[in-house]
Amino acid sequence: MAYELKMPQLGLTMEEGTVSKWIKKEGDAVKVGDVIVEITTDKLTNEVVSET
């Protein structure tokens, strides 16, 4: 089953970000709290975790 993953706003001035690394691969099981992807902005790199 597919889920939509929305880019979180990682800072007050963030306007864009880039997926720097996918942690989970297509078909992997994902639980609440699992790290899914790393997002890089002009100021930082942050991990995005599953909320559902």
PDB file with one MODEL, atoms N, CA, C and O in Angstrom:
MODEL        1
ATOM      1  N   MET A   1       0.833  -1.164   0.000  1.00  0.00           N
ATOM      2  CA  MET A   1       0.000   0.000   0.000  1.00  0.00           C
ATOM      3  C   MET A   1       0.892   1.246   0.000  1.00  0.00           C
ATOM      4  O   MET A   1       1.858   1.310   0.761  1.00  0.00           O
ATOM      5  N   ALA A   2       0.587   2.214  -0.825  1.00  0.00           N
ATOM      6  CA  ALA A   2       1.380   3.439  -0.945  1.00  0.00           C
ATOM      7  C   ALA A   2       0.844   4.517  -0.005  1.00  0.00           C
ATOM      8  O   ALA A   2      -0.361   4.613   0.225  1.00  0.00           O
ATOM      9  N   TYR A   3       1.745   5.316   0.528  1.00  0.00           N
ATOM     10  CA  TYR A   3       1.401   6.457   1.370  1.00  0.00           C
ATOM     11  C   TYR A   3       2.096   7.691   0.824  1.00  0.00           C
ATOM     12  O   TYR A   3       3.184   7.605   0.255  1.00  0.00           O
ATOM     13  N   GLU A   4       1.465   8.828   1.003  1.00  0.00           N
ATOM     14  CA  GLU A   4       2.066  10.093   0.583  1.00  0.00           C
ATOM     15  C   GLU A   4       2.998  10.578   1.678  1.00  0.00           C
ATOM     16  O   GLU A   4       2.638  10.577   2.855  1.00  0.00           O
ATOM     17  N   LEU A   5       4.187  10.991   1.291  1.00  0.00           N
ATOM     18  CA  LEU A   5       5.176  11.519   2.221  1.00  0.00           C
ATOM     19  C   LEU A   5       5.362  12.987   1.893  1.00  0.00           C
ATOM     20  O   LEU A   5       5.831  13.324   0.806  1.00  0.00           O
ATOM     21  N   LYS A   6       5.004  13.861   2.815  1.00  0.00           N
ATOM     22  CA  LYS A   6       5.127  15.300   2.581  1.00  0.00           C
ATOM     23  C   LYS A   6       6.425  15.803   3.176  1.00  0.00           C
ATOM     24  O   LYS A   6       6.837  15.379   4.256  1.00  0.00           O
ATOM     25  N   MET A   7       7.064  16.714   2.457  1.00  0.00           N
ATOM     26  CA  MET A   7       8.301  17.327   2.918  1.00  0.00           C
ATOM     27  C   MET A   7       7.992  18.213   4.123  1.00  0.00           C
ATOM     28  O   MET A   7       7.212  19.158   4.008  1.00  0.00           O
ATOM     29  N   PRO A   8       8.595  17.917   5.280  1.00  0.00           N
ATOM     30  CA  PRO A   8       8.350  18.772   6.443  1.00  0.00           C
ATOM     31  C   PRO A   8       9.115  20.083   6.316  1.00  0.00           C
ATOM     32  O   PRO A   8      10.163  20.127   5.672  1.00  0.00           O
ATOM     33  N   GLN A   9       8.608  21.141   6.918  1.00  0.00           N
ATOM     34  CA  GLN A   9       9.344  22.405   6.968  1.00  0.00           C
ATOM     35  C   GLN A   9      10.317  22.293   8.126  1.00  0.00           C
ATOM     36  O   GLN A   9       9.901  22.201   9.281  1.00  0.00           O
ATOM     37  N   LEU A  10      11.595  22.299   7.831  1.00  0.00           N
ATOM     38  CA  LEU A  10      12.626  22.044   8.834  1.00  0.00           C
ATOM     39  C   LEU A  10      13.170  23.308   9.477  1.00  0.00           C
ATOM     40  O   LEU A  10      14.025  23.234  10.360  1.00  0.00           O
ATOM     41  N   GLY A  11      12.692  24.449   9.054  1.00  0.00           N
ATOM     42  CA  GLY A  11      13.120  25.719   9.641  1.00  0.00           C
ATOM     43  C   GLY A  11      12.188  26.824   9.184  1.00  0.00           C
ATOM     44  O   GLY A  11      11.429  26.650   8.230  1.00  0.00           O
ATOM     45  N   LEU A  12      12.246  27.954   9.859  1.00  0.00           N
ATOM     46  CA  LEU A  12      11.354  29.056   9.535  1.00  0.00           C
ATOM     47  C   LEU A  12      11.577  29.614   8.132  1.00  0.00           C
ATOM     48  O   LEU A  12      10.633  30.072   7.487  1.00  0.00           O
ATOM     49  N   THR A  13      12.810  29.575   7.663  1.00  0.00           N
ATOM     50  CA  THR A  13      13.123  30.154   6.352  1.00  0.00           C
ATOM     51  C   THR A  13      13.285  29.114   5.260  1.00  0.00           C
ATOM     52  O   THR A  13      13.644  29.457   4.134  1.00  0.00           O
ATOM     53  N   MET A  14      13.028  27.846   5.570  1.00  0.00           N
ATOM     54  CA  MET A  14      13.194  26.786   4.583  1.00  0.00           C
ATOM     55  C   MET A  14      12.216  26.950   3.422  1.00  0.00           C
ATOM     56  O   MET A  14      11.008  27.067   3.628  1.00  0.00           O
ATOM     57  N   GLU A  15      12.748  26.957   2.205  1.00  0.00           N
ATOM     58  CA  GLU A  15      11.910  27.033   1.021  1.00  0.00           C
ATOM     59  C   GLU A  15      12.034  25.786   0.159  1.00  0.00           C
ATOM     60  O   GLU A  15      11.122  25.467  -0.603  1.00  0.00           O
ATOM     61  N   GLU A  16      13.151  25.080   0.272  1.00  0.00           N
ATOM     62  CA  GLU A  16      13.329  23.846  -0.490  1.00  0.00           C
ATOM     63  C   GLU A  16      14.316  22.941   0.227  1.00  0.00           C
ATOM     64  O   GLU A  16      15.116  23.379   1.053  1.00  0.00           O
ATOM     65  N   GLY A  17      14.232  21.673  -0.117  1.00  0.00           N
ATOM     66  CA  GLY A  17      15.135  20.673   0.440  1.00  0.00           C
ATOM     67  C   GLY A  17      15.355  19.578  -0.588  1.00  0.00           C
ATOM     68  O   GLY A  17      14.607  19.462  -1.559  1.00  0.00           O
ATOM     69  N   THR A  18      16.382  18.782  -0.366  1.00  0.00           N
ATOM     70  CA  THR A  18      16.746  17.712  -1.289  1.00  0.00           C
ATOM     71  C   THR A  18      16.838  16.401  -0.530  1.00  0.00           C
ATOM     72  O   THR A  18      17.389  16.348   0.570  1.00  0.00           O
ATOM     73  N   VAL A  19      16.295  15.341  -1.121  1.00  0.00           N
ATOM     74  CA  VAL A  19      16.464  14.012  -0.540  1.00  0.00           C
ATOM     75  C   VAL A  19      17.934  13.640  -0.731  1.00  0.00           C
ATOM     76  O   VAL A  19      18.396  13.468  -1.859  1.00  0.00           O
ATOM     77  N   SER A  20      18.661  13.519   0.375  1.00  0.00           N
ATOM     78  CA  SER A  20      20.077  13.173   0.280  1.00  0.00           C
ATOM     79  C   SER A  20      20.301  11.670   0.393  1.00  0.00           C
ATOM     80  O   SER A  20      21.278  11.141  -0.139  1.00  0.00           O
ATOM     81  N   LYS A  21      19.378  10.970   1.100  1.00  0.00           N
ATOM     82  CA  LYS A  21      19.548   9.525   1.255  1.00  0.00           C
ATOM     83  C   LYS A  21      18.220   8.896   1.648  1.00  0.00           C
ATOM     84  O   LYS A  21      17.588   9.326   2.613  1.00  0.00           O
ATOM     85  N   TRP A  22      17.795   7.883   0.909  1.00  0.00           N
ATOM     86  CA  TRP A  22      16.633   7.093   1.296  1.00  0.00           C
ATOM     87  C   TRP A  22      17.103   6.023   2.260  1.00  0.00           C
ATOM     88  O   TRP A  22      18.013   5.260   1.934  1.00  0.00           O
ATOM     89  N   ILE A  23      16.508   5.951   3.431  1.00  0.00           N
ATOM     90  CA  ILE A  23      16.861   4.937   4.426  1.00  0.00           C
ATOM     91  C   ILE A  23      16.065   3.658   4.160  1.00  0.00           C
ATOM     92  O   ILE A  23      16.620   2.559   4.171  1.00  0.00           O
ATOM     93  N   LYS A  24      14.763   3.811   3.923  1.00  0.00           N
ATOM     94  CA  LYS A  24      13.898   2.671   3.616  1.00  0.00           C
ATOM     95  C   LYS A  24      13.832   2.482   2.107  1.00  0.00           C
ATOM     96  O   LYS A  24      13.823   3.449   1.345  1.00  0.00           O
ATOM     97  N   LYS A  25      13.786   1.236   1.695  1.00  0.00           N
ATOM     98  CA  LYS A  25      13.675   0.909   0.269  1.00  0.00           C
ATOM     99  C   LYS A  25      12.238   0.528  -0.046  1.00  0.00           C
ATOM    100  O   LYS A  25      11.467   0.193   0.853  1.00  0.00           O
ATOM    101  N   GLU A  26      11.884   0.578  -1.307  1.00  0.00           N
ATOM    102  CA  GLU A  26      10.550   0.185  -1.740  1.00  0.00           C
ATOM    103  C   GLU A  26      10.273  -1.245  -1.286  1.00  0.00           C
ATOM    104  O   GLU A  26      11.069  -2.151  -1.530  1.00  0.00           O
ATOM    105  N   GLY A  27       9.135  -1.434  -0.626  1.00  0.00           N
ATOM    106  CA  GLY A  27       8.752  -2.749  -0.147  1.00  0.00           C
ATOM    107  C   GLY A  27       9.141  -3.038   1.292  1.00  0.00           C
ATOM    108  O   GLY A  27       8.663  -4.011   1.876  1.00  0.00           O
ATOM    109  N   ASP A  28      10.017  -2.194   1.886  1.00  0.00           N
ATOM    110  CA  ASP A  28      10.407  -2.385   3.287  1.00  0.00           C
ATOM    111  C   ASP A  28       9.216  -2.122   4.211  1.00  0.00           C
ATOM    112  O   ASP A  28       8.378  -1.267   3.920  1.00  0.00           O
ATOM    113  N   ALA A  29       9.144  -2.840   5.298  1.00  0.00           N
ATOM    114  CA  ALA A  29       8.140  -2.567   6.323  1.00  0.00           C
ATOM    115  C   ALA A  29       8.528  -1.291   7.061  1.00  0.00           C
ATOM    116  O   ALA A  29       9.702  -1.060   7.351  1.00  0.00           O
ATOM    117  N   VAL A  30       7.528  -0.467   7.359  1.00  0.00           N
ATOM    118  CA  VAL A  30       7.769   0.799   8.056  1.00  0.00           C
ATOM    119  C   VAL A  30       6.849   0.867   9.264  1.00  0.00           C
ATOM    120  O   VAL A  30       5.635   0.695   9.147  1.00  0.00           O
ATOM    121  N   LYS A  31       7.446   1.122  10.436  1.00  0.00           N
ATOM    122  CA  LYS A  31       6.677   1.287  11.667  1.00  0.00           C
ATOM    123  C   LYS A  31       6.744   2.743  12.106  1.00  0.00           C
ATOM    124  O   LYS A  31       7.614   3.494  11.665  1.00  0.00           O
ATOM    125  N   VAL A  32       5.823   3.134  12.973  1.00  0.00           N
ATOM    126  CA  VAL A  32       5.840   4.491  13.521  1.00  0.00           C
ATOM    127  C   VAL A  32       7.183   4.731  14.196  1.00  0.00           C
ATOM    128  O   VAL A  32       7.641   3.910  14.991  1.00  0.00           O
ATOM    129  N   GLY A  33       7.809   5.855  13.878  1.00  0.00           N
ATOM    130  CA  GLY A  33       9.089   6.207  14.473  1.00  0.00           C
ATOM    131  C   GLY A  33      10.301   5.778  13.657  1.00  0.00           C
ATOM    132  O   GLY A  33      11.421   6.185  13.966  1.00  0.00           O
ATOM    133  N   ASP A  34      10.103   4.962  12.619  1.00  0.00           N
ATOM    134  CA  ASP A  34      11.217   4.562  11.762  1.00  0.00           C
ATOM    135  C   ASP A  34      11.702   5.745  10.930  1.00  0.00           C
ATOM    136  O   ASP A  34      10.894   6.536  10.443  1.00  0.00           O
ATOM    137  N   VAL A  35      13.011   5.867  10.765  1.00  0.00           N
ATOM    138  CA  VAL A  35      13.579   6.884   9.880  1.00  0.00           C
ATOM    139  C   VAL A  35      13.361   6.423   8.444  1.00  0.00           C
ATOM    140  O   VAL A  35      13.686   5.290   8.089  1.00  0.00           O
ATOM    141  N   ILE A  36      12.803   7.320   7.618  1.00  0.00           N
ATOM    142  CA  ILE A  36      12.490   6.977   6.234  1.00  0.00           C
ATOM    143  C   ILE A  36      13.503   7.562   5.262  1.00  0.00           C
ATOM    144  O   ILE A  36      13.936   6.888   4.328  1.00  0.00           O
ATOM    145  N   VAL A  37      13.878   8.815   5.483  1.00  0.00           N
ATOM    146  CA  VAL A  37      14.683   9.537   4.510  1.00  0.00           C
ATOM    147  C   VAL A  37      15.478  10.643   5.207  1.00  0.00           C
ATOM    148  O   VAL A  37      15.077  11.127   6.266  1.00  0.00           O
ATOM    149  N   GLU A  38      16.601  11.039   4.613  1.00  0.00           N
ATOM    150  CA  GLU A  38      17.364  12.196   5.079  1.00  0.00           C
ATOM    151  C   GLU A  38      17.146  13.336   4.094  1.00  0.00           C
ATOM    152  O   GLU A  38      17.287  13.158   2.884  1.00  0.00           O
ATOM    153  N   ILE A  39      16.800  14.513   4.620  1.00  0.00           N
ATOM    154  CA  ILE A  39      16.563  15.698   3.814  1.00  0.00           C
ATOM    155  C   ILE A  39      17.674  16.705   4.098  1.00  0.00           C
ATOM    156  O   ILE A  39      18.012  16.942   5.257  1.00  0.00           O
ATOM    157  N   THR A  40      18.238  17.294   3.059  1.00  0.00           N
ATOM    158  CA  THR A  40      19.271  18.305   3.201  1.00  0.00           C
ATOM    159  C   THR A  40      18.742  19.646   2.705  1.00  0.00           C
ATOM    160  O   THR A  40      18.174  19.738   1.617  1.00  0.00           O
ATOM    161  N   THR A  41      18.937  20.690   3.523  1.00  0.00           N
ATOM    162  CA  THR A  41      18.610  22.052   3.123  1.00  0.00           C
ATOM    163  C   THR A  41      19.914  22.835   3.054  1.00  0.00           C
ATOM    164  O   THR A  41      20.994  22.271   3.228  1.00  0.00           O
ATOM    165  N   ASP A  42      19.810  24.135   2.799  1.00  0.00           N
ATOM    166  CA  ASP A  42      21.028  24.939   2.723  1.00  0.00           C
ATOM    167  C   ASP A  42      21.723  25.080   4.073  1.00  0.00           C
ATOM    168  O   ASP A  42      22.887  25.479   4.128  1.00  0.00           O
ATOM    169  N   LYS A  43      21.019  24.754   5.173  1.00  0.00           N
ATOM    170  CA  LYS A  43      21.596  24.939   6.500  1.00  0.00           C
ATOM    171  C   LYS A  43      21.802  23.661   7.306  1.00  0.00           C
ATOM    172  O   LYS A  43      22.626  23.641   8.220  1.00  0.00           O
ATOM    173  N   LEU A  44      21.062  22.586   6.984  1.00  0.00           N
ATOM    174  CA  LEU A  44      21.170  21.386   7.817  1.00  0.00           C
ATOM    175  C   LEU A  44      20.715  20.137   7.082  1.00  0.00           C
ATOM    176  O   LEU A  44      20.121  20.208   6.006  1.00  0.00           O
ATOM    177  N   THR A  45      21.009  18.990   7.687  1.00  0.00           N
ATOM    178  CA  THR A  45      20.499  17.701   7.224  1.00  0.00           C
ATOM    179  C   THR A  45      19.682  17.123   8.366  1.00  0.00           C
ATOM    180  O   THR A  45      20.122  17.122   9.515  1.00  0.00           O
ATOM    181  N   ASN A  46      18.482  16.629   8.044  1.00  0.00           N
ATOM    182  CA  ASN A  46      17.587  16.132   9.073  1.00  0.00           C
ATOM    183  C   ASN A  46      16.955  14.826   8.623  1.00  0.00           C
ATOM    184  O   ASN A  46      16.722  14.621   7.432  1.00  0.00           O
ATOM    185  N   GLU A  47      16.677  13.944   9.576  1.00  0.00           N
ATOM    186  CA  GLU A  47      16.000  12.686   9.284  1.00  0.00           C
ATOM    187  C   GLU A  47      14.495  12.880   9.399  1.00  0.00           C
ATOM    188  O   GLU A  47      14.026  13.585  10.293  1.00  0.00           O
ATOM    189  N   VAL A  48      13.734  12.260   8.502  1.00  0.00           N
ATOM    190  CA  VAL A  48      12.274  12.291   8.536  1.00  0.00           C
ATOM    191  C   VAL A  48      11.813  10.929   9.026  1.00  0.00           C
ATOM    192  O   VAL A  48      12.206   9.901   8.475  1.00  0.00           O
ATOM    193  N   VAL A  49      10.971  10.919  10.071  1.00  0.00           N
ATOM    194  CA  VAL A  49      10.486   9.670  10.633  1.00  0.00           C
ATOM    195  C   VAL A  49       9.022   9.442  10.264  1.00  0.00           C
ATOM    196  O   VAL A  49       8.287  10.388   9.984  1.00  0.00           O
ATOM    197  N   SER A  50       8.619   8.197  10.266  1.00  0.00           N
ATOM    198  CA  SER A  50       7.246   7.819   9.959  1.00  0.00           C
ATOM    199  C   SER A  50       6.333   8.215  11.104  1.00  0.00           C
ATOM    200  O   SER A  50       6.637   7.979  12.273  1.00  0.00           O
ATOM    201  N   GLU A  51       5.204   8.823  10.746  1.00  0.00           N
ATOM    202  CA  GLU A  51       4.223   9.204  11.753  1.00  0.00           C
ATOM    203  C   GLU A  51       3.034   8.231  11.774  1.00  0.00           C
ATOM    204  O   GLU A  51       2.259   8.223  12.731  1.00  0.00           O
ATOM    205  N   THR A  52       2.889   7.414  10.725  1.00  0.00           N
ATOM    206  CA  THR A  52       1.781   6.461  10.684  1.00  0.00           C
ATOM    207  C   THR A  52       2.275   5.090  10.307  1.00  0.00           C
ATOM    208  O   THR A  52       1.484   4.150  10.220  1.00  0.00           O
TER     209      THR A  52
ENDMDL
END
